[in-house]
Amino acid sequence: MTDTRRTWLQPTSVAADRDASYISVQAARKTYTTRNGDVHAVERADFDIAEGDFVSLVGPSGCGKSTLMSMIGGLETPTTGRITVGGTPITAPRRDFGYVFQDATLLPWKTVFDNVLFPIRTQKRPVADYLGEAERLLKLTDLWAFRDKRPAELSGGMRQRVAICRGLINDPRLLMMDEPFSALDAITRDDMNLMLAQLWDQVHKTAIFITHSIREAVYLSDRVLVMNARPSRIVADIRVPFPRPRRAEMQEDPLFNEICGFVRDTIHEGHARRQDTAI
Ligand SMILES: Nc1ncnc2c1ncn2[C@@H]1O[C@H](COP(=O)(O)OP(=O)(O)OP(=O)(O)O)[C@@H](O)[C@H]1O
């Protein structure tokens, strides 16, 4: 039965004391100046994220998802506005953030184990202190038997699992994942969703996740932020009302499908408006 009350749809509220929120994006805007004029990649973003939440960003291609995540991760600076994490303004990438991208970008000459430990070496931390954590993460992601393999000997899904372990090795306060599964086939992607949901039950990290798959976003997230293109803003904020641990059967639930349908319609409405404006 359709829940017309949509209690899972919330206003994109902000806390009274913005800096007290774990992540606080305060009127952040990003304009790129190009030879062909200004590109308003993010028109205005204003929201907070609580510690421990898994938050997905979805929206049409080019709506500014990666730019927004890059600003939170300190990889891009907002043109105006302010972003804080743990009360500290973000001005550069931080050692206590983890990053996972669409392409696993593993070092081909290093083993799985050494790839996972690579951030520890580059950050000049004592590797011996992290051997146990590398083992734990590789076991949680079913990669322990492959620890001595090189990336070329792994499947695409396995390489992304290594990249996720590498993103988690330094016990980051925040993990950012930009379309980590988009290059995988549908069956592998389903497996990766289950793996990531189970992993999250173990690691309990704050995460920001970008995907073009609405079902993936709703399945994995505590919260889904839907973005619109031009103006690039957040147009819906959904608190996914399913408990953890997440079960695969959740995807058969009518409420799950209703939320996915709402997200799809919201994205299409924004897209249609943009087409109208262009005419
Ligand atoms: N470095 C840059 N210089 C100029 N324009 C940029 C730059 N990075 C992104 N853009 C533009 O900003 C807009 C938002 O890009 P962004 O990559 O953030 O969108 P997205 O929603 O992540 O897209 P996709 O889903 O296709 O990955 C796009 O119009 C893009 O062309």
The ligand as an SDF file (V2000), in Angstrom:
LIG
                    3D

 31 33  0  0  0  0  0  0  0  0999 V2000
   37.1770   21.3860  -12.9200 N   0  0  0  0  0  0  0  0  0  0  0  0
   36.0860   21.7950  -13.5720 C   0  0  0  0  0  0  0  0  0  0  0  0
   36.1270   22.8600  -14.3910 N   0  0  0  0  0  0  0  0  0  0  0  0
   35.0310   23.2980  -15.0310 C   0  0  0  0  0  0  0  0  0  0  0  0
   33.8160   22.7280  -14.9200 N   0  0  0  0  0  0  0  0  0  0  0  0
   33.7100   21.6550  -14.1220 C   0  0  0  0  0  0  0  0  0  0  0  0
   34.8270   21.1210  -13.4120 C   0  0  0  0  0  0  0  0  0  0  0  0
   34.4170   20.0500  -12.6920 N   0  0  0  0  0  0  0  0  0  0  0  0
   33.1130   19.9150  -12.9530 C   0  0  0  0  0  0  0  0  0  0  0  0
   32.6840   20.8660  -13.8050 N   0  0  0  0  0  0  0  0  0  0  0  0
   31.3090   21.0660  -14.2980 C   0  0  0  0  0  0  0  0  0  0  0  0
   30.4890   21.2250  -13.1480 O   0  0  0  0  0  0  0  0  0  0  0  0
   29.2360   20.5710  -13.3390 C   0  0  0  0  0  0  0  0  0  0  0  0
   29.0250   19.5490  -12.2320 C   0  0  0  0  0  0  0  0  0  0  0  0
   29.9950   18.5170  -12.4130 O   0  0  0  0  0  0  0  0  0  0  0  0
   30.0620   17.2650  -11.4080 P   0  0  0  0  0  0  0  0  0  0  0  0
   31.1240   16.3550  -11.9120 O   0  0  0  0  0  0  0  0  0  0  0  0
   30.1670   17.7450  -10.0300 O   0  0  0  0  0  0  0  0  0  0  0  0
   28.6330   16.6200  -11.6330 O   0  0  0  0  0  0  0  0  0  0  0  0
   28.1210   15.1470  -11.2800 P   0  0  0  0  0  0  0  0  0  0  0  0
   26.7280   15.2900  -10.8210 O   0  0  0  0  0  0  0  0  0  0  0  0
   29.0770   14.4820  -10.3530 O   0  0  0  0  0  0  0  0  0  0  0  0
   28.1700   14.4600  -12.7160 O   0  0  0  0  0  0  0  0  0  0  0  0
   28.1950   12.9060  -13.1330 P   0  0  0  0  0  0  0  0  0  0  0  0
   27.0120   12.2720  -12.5080 O   0  0  0  0  0  0  0  0  0  0  0  0
   28.0910   12.9470  -14.6270 O   0  0  0  0  0  0  0  0  0  0  0  0
   29.4990   12.3520  -12.6360 O   0  0  0  0  0  0  0  0  0  0  0  0
   29.2720   19.9700  -14.7390 C   0  0  0  0  0  0  0  0  0  0  0  0
   28.6490   20.8660  -15.6220 O   0  0  0  0  0  0  0  0  0  0  0  0
   30.7550   19.8620  -15.0350 C   0  0  0  0  0  0  0  0  0  0  0  0
   31.0010   19.9660  -16.4210 O   0  0  0  0  0  0  0  0  0  0  0  0
  1  2  1  0
  2  3  1  0
  2  7  2  0
  3  4  2  0
  4  5  1  0
  5  6  2  0
  6  7  1  0
  6 10  1  0
  7  8  1  0
  8  9  2  0
  9 10  1  0
 10 11  1  0
 11 12  1  0
 11 30  1  0
 12 13  1  0
 13 14  1  0
 13 28  1  0
 14 15  1  0
 15 16  1  0
 16 17  2  0
 16 18  1  0
 16 19  1  0
 19 20  1  0
 20 21  2  0
 20 22  1  0
 20 23  1  0
 23 24  1  0
 24 25  2  0
 24 26  1  0
 24 27  1  0
 28 29  1  0
 28 30  1  0
 30 31  1  0
M  END
$$$$
